[in-house]
Amino acid sequence: MTGHINLQLGWPSPSLFPSSQLLKGASNVLSSKPKSAASLVYGPDAGYAPLRESLAKWLTQIYAPHTSLKPDRICVTNGASGNLDNILARFTEPGYTRNIWMIEPSYFLACPIFMDAGFEGLMKGVPEDEEGLDVGFLRNSLEESEKNAQQQKPVLKTGSRYAKLYKHIIYCVPTFSNPSGKTMSLRRREELVRLAREFDALVVTDDVYDVLRWPEREDVDASQLGDVPPRIVDVDRTLDGGPKDIWGNSMSNGSFSKIIAPGMRVGWAEGTPAFTLALSQVGSTRSGGCPTQLSASFVHEMLDSGALEEYLRDSVIPTFRVRYYGMMRAIKKELLPLGFEVSVGKPYNASSQYTNGHTNGNAKSIPEAGGYFTYLTLPSDLSERTTKLATVALKKYDLKFAFGDMFRVQGDEGSSQRAAQGFGRGIRLSWAWHTEEEIVEGIQRLAKMIKDCRDLA
Ligand SMILES: Cc1ncc(COP(=O)(O)O)c(C=O)c1O
């Protein structure tokens, strides 16, 4: 095959889109007078009520089988990105909110959202370790930040609209992270919640890849997978008797972008009922209603009828699984002999005492893979030239991939230094967009480029 290969793109391939299931949902809605009346008006602030109900049931099955998540914990959003903006508008004031802590390598498109909200220069990286987060580094940095804090009270966001402002935001993708592919251990999830409670921080997690999972080994049956890791919001819901106060110290950003289609612009937020209610009352929602309404009604039809589960089980997951194995075989054959390394960290259940309301049946579970991405470290002789290599790959080999420097926390000198010494020497590859055959060809092009570079050196 010839032509452009884009292993950077974290988009699901259009061949996977569930158009017929959405059409059925759309037709159910638009051919019913009550349903179309409910979906074509301005939405309620917290979003299309039937979707909140069906989400509560679905999320209970996935994350809380021993309890029941109530719809008042959930509001419908127009995706994780738009909702991050709403969180910052409602729960932060730059200055009083001292810093945004981002686990690095970081999802680079989150940086401009924080900058737009006034946090330029206040974003700081926290290194990821083999269990997903260097918690000692974060503690020291939070202590330092508190020592240097100038502003002890909000000055702009005062009054009853802002009943709660957090002093810190900690942003991460705990499961099948973008970009590293790592999953944070249960132990780190607990430590993070305890730190957040101690320092008045809100942990914002993009839990957008959680359900896309399969055995790491090709010969293992999917029925052997353990439970989906609890989200940080689940840990906060249950750890040491539950949230510290009515607001809690964590929220989950869910999204249908990665599991139905990004153009739907439908996601959800989950937190304590007080948090969710306040979030759903941001000014633009009070004026325009929930920022996604008609799409939300189509998604509800898919979820409620079981079509989403079926689609994930029979279409998306098997497709990604096949592509993943194809990619890993090609990496093993073409790239590891050249000195590349792959690290996905320790399994999330490596060393936890965590049992709060969750079975810890994961203790014996098999290693898992999932999400959209894997992260490779370049051979040591080339590791200082990641950015240059990405440029050459695009120009001469028609191959695109995301590279380490993109994933540093913008404006943080420490993050730039750590990028130079570590994660900056990596590249991120996605299996979401291309077929297995194209992915394999992409890896072959990458191997050829490395060999050509060495020949020229
Ligand atoms: C970690 C992470 N968060 C958020 C998004 C975007 O989500 P949404 O489409 O729901 O705004 C992405 C998409 O790549 C992502 O990887």
Ligand as a Chemical Component Dictionary entry (heavy atoms), coordinates in Angstrom:
data_LIG
# 
_chem_comp.id                   LIG 
_chem_comp.type                 NON-POLYMER 
_chem_comp.pdbx_formal_charge   0 
_chem_comp.three_letter_code    LIG 
# 
loop_
_chem_comp_atom.comp_id 
_chem_comp_atom.atom_id 
_chem_comp_atom.alt_atom_id 
_chem_comp_atom.type_symbol 
_chem_comp_atom.charge 
_chem_comp_atom.model_Cartn_x 
_chem_comp_atom.model_Cartn_y 
_chem_comp_atom.model_Cartn_z 
_chem_comp_atom.pdbx_ordinal 
LIG C1 C1 C 0 -7.720  11.922 27.375 1  
LIG C2 C2 C 0 -8.704  12.539 26.465 2  
LIG N1 N1 N 0 -9.591  13.412 26.940 3  
LIG C3 C3 C 0 -10.500 13.999 26.142 4  
LIG C4 C4 C 0 -10.551 13.727 24.798 5  
LIG C5 C5 C 0 -11.587 14.405 23.965 6  
LIG O1 O1 O 0 -12.839 13.987 24.424 7  
LIG P1 P1 P 0 -14.198 14.600 23.882 8  
LIG O2 O2 O 0 -14.313 14.247 22.451 9  
LIG O3 O3 O 0 -15.229 13.925 24.725 10 
LIG O4 O4 O 0 -14.152 16.055 24.086 11 
LIG C6 C6 C 0 -9.632  12.836 24.250 12 
LIG C7 C7 C 0 -9.601  12.583 22.800 13 
LIG O5 O5 O 0 -8.556  12.267 22.234 14 
LIG C8 C8 C 0 -8.703  12.217 25.107 15 
LIG O6 O6 O 0 -7.811  11.335 24.660 16 
# 
loop_
_chem_comp_bond.comp_id 
_chem_comp_bond.atom_id_1 
_chem_comp_bond.atom_id_2 
_chem_comp_bond.value_order 
_chem_comp_bond.pdbx_ordinal 
LIG C1 C2 SING 1  
LIG C2 N1 SING 2  
LIG C2 C8 DOUB 3  
LIG N1 C3 DOUB 4  
LIG C3 C4 SING 5  
LIG C4 C5 SING 6  
LIG C4 C6 DOUB 7  
LIG C5 O1 SING 8  
LIG O1 P1 SING 9  
LIG P1 O2 DOUB 10 
LIG P1 O3 SING 11 
LIG P1 O4 SING 12 
LIG C6 C7 SING 13 
LIG C6 C8 SING 14 
LIG C7 O5 DOUB 15 
LIG C8 O6 SING 16 
# 
